[in-house]
Amino acid sequence: MAKGTPHPIRVVTSVTSRTVLGSMVGLLLWAQLPVVALGWTAGVVQSGSMRPALMPGDVVLYQPPPRNRTPAVGQIVLVQDPTRPNHLLTHRVHQVLPNNDLITKGDANSTPDSTPVRPTALQGVARLRVPWIGLPVQLWRTKQPVPEAILLLGLATLLALAALPPHSRNRHN
């Protein structure tokens, strides 16, 4: 190979790792733009109760609920969990009761949730899903050290590969 010519493997490795890192940054920005610009709420899916529509590690962006309007059956909502104080729940509206209470249900669950949700517990209506970008947060919250370590090692590897110069530093090519 001629002196000064970039090594093809280094170029491909560098371009690929930079593309992956750029995509990750783009997804992070995409997930935060509506939060900053529109006052929406972002949340990381923690469980598989909404599979296949939402997967653990997905980030969901929620628009504030419209005033004096009840979400329609089929919409995915963010609510204060009626069975666990200080916890939020993302489920689909299964039924709207005559008093406007909501019966919710996870897509992967066989039955609807047993406790109705008061309209005042509604925090938002899902508008956008950003896949996988919240996976580090989801792993951290569930305290899964091995996948977390693998994820961090993968990120460190991508950063190291992206920083590789295209030319070999060995002067004896």
LOVO-40802 format. One record per residue (C-alpha): residue in three letters; residue number from 1; x, y, z. Coordinates in steps of 0.5 Angstrom, whole numbers, plus 500, padded with zeros to 3 digits. Layout:
+-----+-----+-----+-----+-----+
!  aa !   i !  c1 !  c2 !  c3 !
+-----+-----+-----+-----+-----+
! ALA ! NUM !   X !   Y !   Z !
...
+-----+-----+-----+-----+-----+
This chain:
+-----+-----+-----+-----+-----+
!  aa !   i !  c1 !  c2 !  c3 !
+-----+-----+-----+-----+-----+
! MET !   1 ! 500 ! 500 ! 500 !
! ALA !   2 ! 503 ! 507 ! 498 !
! LYS !   3 ! 505 ! 511 ! 504 !
! GLY !   4 ! 500 ! 516 ! 506 !
! THR !   5 ! 494 ! 512 ! 503 !
! PRO !   6 ! 489 ! 511 ! 508 !
! HIS !   7 ! 488 ! 503 ! 510 !
! PRO !   8 ! 481 ! 501 ! 508 !
! ILE !   9 ! 479 ! 497 ! 514 !
! ARG !  10 ! 481 ! 503 ! 518 !
! VAL !  11 ! 476 ! 507 ! 514 !
! VAL !  12 ! 471 ! 503 ! 514 !
! THR !  13 ! 471 ! 502 ! 522 !
! SER !  14 ! 472 ! 509 ! 523 !
! VAL !  15 ! 466 ! 511 ! 518 !
! THR !  16 ! 461 ! 505 ! 521 !
! SER !  17 ! 463 ! 507 ! 528 !
! ARG !  18 ! 462 ! 515 ! 527 !
! THR !  19 ! 455 ! 513 ! 523 !
! VAL !  20 ! 453 ! 509 ! 529 !
! LEU !  21 ! 455 ! 514 ! 534 !
! GLY !  22 ! 452 ! 520 ! 530 !
! SER !  23 ! 445 ! 516 ! 529 !
! MET !  24 ! 445 ! 515 ! 537 !
! VAL !  25 ! 446 ! 522 ! 538 !
! GLY !  26 ! 441 ! 524 ! 533 !
! LEU !  27 ! 436 ! 519 ! 536 !
! LEU !  28 ! 437 ! 523 ! 543 !
! LEU !  29 ! 436 ! 529 ! 540 !
! TRP !  30 ! 430 ! 527 ! 537 !
! ALA !  31 ! 427 ! 524 ! 543 !
! GLN !  32 ! 429 ! 531 ! 547 !
! LEU !  33 ! 426 ! 536 ! 542 !
! PRO !  34 ! 419 ! 536 ! 543 !
! VAL !  35 ! 420 ! 536 ! 551 !
! VAL !  36 ! 424 ! 542 ! 550 !
! ALA !  37 ! 420 ! 546 ! 545 !
! LEU !  38 ! 413 ! 543 ! 546 !
! GLY !  39 ! 413 ! 542 ! 554 !
! TRP !  40 ! 412 ! 534 ! 552 !
! THR !  41 ! 414 ! 529 ! 557 !
! ALA !  42 ! 419 ! 523 ! 555 !
! GLY !  43 ! 419 ! 517 ! 559 !
! VAL !  44 ! 423 ! 510 ! 558 !
! VAL !  45 ! 419 ! 504 ! 558 !
! GLN !  46 ! 421 ! 499 ! 563 !
! SER !  47 ! 417 ! 493 ! 562 !
! GLY !  48 ! 414 ! 489 ! 557 !
! SER !  49 ! 407 ! 490 ! 558 !
! MET !  50 ! 406 ! 494 ! 552 !
! ARG !  51 ! 409 ! 489 ! 547 !
! PRO !  52 ! 409 ! 489 ! 541 !
! ALA !  53 ! 408 ! 497 ! 541 !
! LEU !  54 ! 413 ! 499 ! 546 !
! MET !  55 ! 419 ! 495 ! 548 !
! PRO !  56 ! 423 ! 496 ! 554 !
! GLY !  57 ! 428 ! 501 ! 553 !
! ASP !  58 ! 424 ! 505 ! 548 !
! VAL !  59 ! 423 ! 512 ! 549 !
! VAL !  60 ! 416 ! 515 ! 549 !
! LEU !  61 ! 414 ! 522 ! 548 !
! TYR !  62 ! 407 ! 524 ! 551 !
! GLN !  63 ! 403 ! 531 ! 549 !
! PRO !  64 ! 400 ! 534 ! 555 !
! PRO !  65 ! 393 ! 531 ! 556 !
! PRO !  66 ! 388 ! 536 ! 552 !
! ARG !  67 ! 383 ! 540 ! 557 !
! ASN !  68 ! 376 ! 537 ! 558 !
! ARG !  69 ! 377 ! 532 ! 553 !
! THR !  70 ! 378 ! 524 ! 555 !
! PRO !  71 ! 383 ! 520 ! 551 !
! ALA !  72 ! 380 ! 516 ! 546 !
! VAL !  73 ! 379 ! 508 ! 546 !
! GLY !  74 ! 386 ! 505 ! 543 !
! GLN !  75 ! 390 ! 511 ! 545 !
! ILE !  76 ! 396 ! 510 ! 549 !
! VAL !  77 ! 397 ! 514 ! 555 !
! LEU !  78 ! 401 ! 516 ! 561 !
! VAL !  79 ! 397 ! 516 ! 568 !
! GLN !  80 ! 399 ! 516 ! 575 !
! ASP !  81 ! 399 ! 508 ! 577 !
! PRO !  82 ! 392 ! 508 ! 581 !
! THR !  83 ! 395 ! 501 ! 585 !
! ARG !  84 ! 402 ! 504 ! 586 !
! PRO !  85 ! 403 ! 511 ! 589 !
! ASN !  86 ! 408 ! 515 ! 586 !
! HIS !  87 ! 409 ! 511 ! 580 !
! LEU !  88 ! 407 ! 512 ! 573 !
! LEU !  89 ! 404 ! 507 ! 568 !
! THR !  90 ! 404 ! 507 ! 560 !
! HIS !  91 ! 398 ! 503 ! 558 !
! ARG !  92 ! 393 ! 503 ! 552 !
! VAL !  93 ! 386 ! 506 ! 554 !
! HIS !  94 ! 381 ! 500 ! 554 !
! GLN !  95 ! 375 ! 503 ! 556 !
! VAL !  96 ! 372 ! 510 ! 558 !
! LEU !  97 ! 367 ! 509 ! 563 !
! PRO !  98 ! 361 ! 514 ! 564 !
! ASN !  99 ! 364 ! 518 ! 569 !
! ASN ! 100 ! 370 ! 519 ! 564 !
! ASP ! 101 ! 374 ! 514 ! 569 !
! LEU ! 102 ! 379 ! 510 ! 564 !
! ILE ! 103 ! 380 ! 503 ! 564 !
! THR ! 104 ! 387 ! 501 ! 561 !
! LYS ! 105 ! 390 ! 495 ! 559 !
! GLY ! 106 ! 397 ! 493 ! 557 !
! ASP ! 107 ! 397 ! 490 ! 550 !
! ALA ! 108 ! 401 ! 484 ! 552 !
! ASN ! 109 ! 396 ! 483 ! 558 !
! SER ! 110 ! 391 ! 478 ! 558 !
! THR ! 111 ! 386 ! 482 ! 562 !
! PRO ! 112 ! 384 ! 490 ! 563 !
! ASP ! 113 ! 387 ! 493 ! 569 !
! SER ! 114 ! 383 ! 492 ! 575 !
! THR ! 115 ! 383 ! 499 ! 578 !
! PRO ! 116 ! 380 ! 505 ! 574 !
! VAL ! 117 ! 384 ! 511 ! 573 !
! ARG ! 118 ! 381 ! 518 ! 575 !
! PRO ! 119 ! 381 ! 523 ! 569 !
! THR ! 120 ! 386 ! 527 ! 574 !
! ALA ! 121 ! 391 ! 522 ! 574 !
! LEU ! 122 ! 392 ! 523 ! 566 !
! GLN ! 123 ! 399 ! 525 ! 565 !
! GLY ! 124 ! 400 ! 525 ! 557 !
! VAL ! 125 ! 398 ! 522 ! 551 !
! ALA ! 126 ! 403 ! 518 ! 547 !
! ARG ! 127 ! 405 ! 521 ! 541 !
! LEU ! 128 ! 412 ! 519 ! 539 !
! ARG ! 129 ! 416 ! 513 ! 540 !
! VAL ! 130 ! 424 ! 513 ! 539 !
! PRO ! 131 ! 426 ! 506 ! 539 !
! TRP ! 132 ! 432 ! 503 ! 544 !
! ILE ! 133 ! 435 ! 510 ! 546 !
! GLY ! 134 ! 433 ! 509 ! 553 !
! LEU ! 135 ! 436 ! 502 ! 554 !
! PRO ! 136 ! 442 ! 504 ! 558 !
! VAL ! 137 ! 436 ! 508 ! 563 !
! GLN ! 138 ! 432 ! 502 ! 563 !
! LEU ! 139 ! 438 ! 497 ! 565 !
! TRP ! 140 ! 440 ! 502 ! 570 !
! ARG ! 141 ! 433 ! 502 ! 573 !
! THR ! 142 ! 433 ! 495 ! 573 !
! LYS ! 143 ! 440 ! 494 ! 576 !
! GLN ! 144 ! 442 ! 489 ! 571 !
! PRO ! 145 ! 450 ! 489 ! 571 !
! VAL ! 146 ! 452 ! 485 ! 566 !
! PRO ! 147 ! 448 ! 488 ! 560 !
! GLU ! 148 ! 449 ! 495 ! 563 !
! ALA ! 149 ! 457 ! 493 ! 563 !
! ILE ! 150 ! 456 ! 490 ! 556 !
! LEU ! 151 ! 453 ! 496 ! 553 !
! LEU ! 152 ! 458 ! 501 ! 556 !
! LEU ! 153 ! 464 ! 497 ! 553 !
! GLY ! 154 ! 460 ! 497 ! 547 !
! LEU ! 155 ! 460 ! 505 ! 547 !
! ALA ! 156 ! 467 ! 505 ! 549 !
! THR ! 157 ! 469 ! 501 ! 543 !
! LEU ! 158 ! 465 ! 505 ! 538 !
! LEU ! 159 ! 468 ! 511 ! 541 !
! ALA ! 160 ! 475 ! 508 ! 541 !
! LEU ! 161 ! 474 ! 506 ! 533 !
! ALA ! 162 ! 471 ! 513 ! 531 !
! ALA ! 163 ! 477 ! 516 ! 534 !
! LEU ! 164 ! 482 ! 512 ! 530 !
! PRO ! 165 ! 486 ! 516 ! 525 !
! PRO ! 166 ! 485 ! 513 ! 517 !
! HIS ! 167 ! 492 ! 512 ! 516 !
! SER ! 168 ! 497 ! 508 ! 520 !
! ARG ! 169 ! 502 ! 511 ! 525 !
! ASN ! 170 ! 507 ! 505 ! 523 !
! ARG ! 171 ! 512 ! 509 ! 518 !
! HIS ! 172 ! 515 ! 502 ! 516 !
! ASN ! 173 ! 509 ! 501 ! 511 !
+-----+-----+-----+-----+-----+
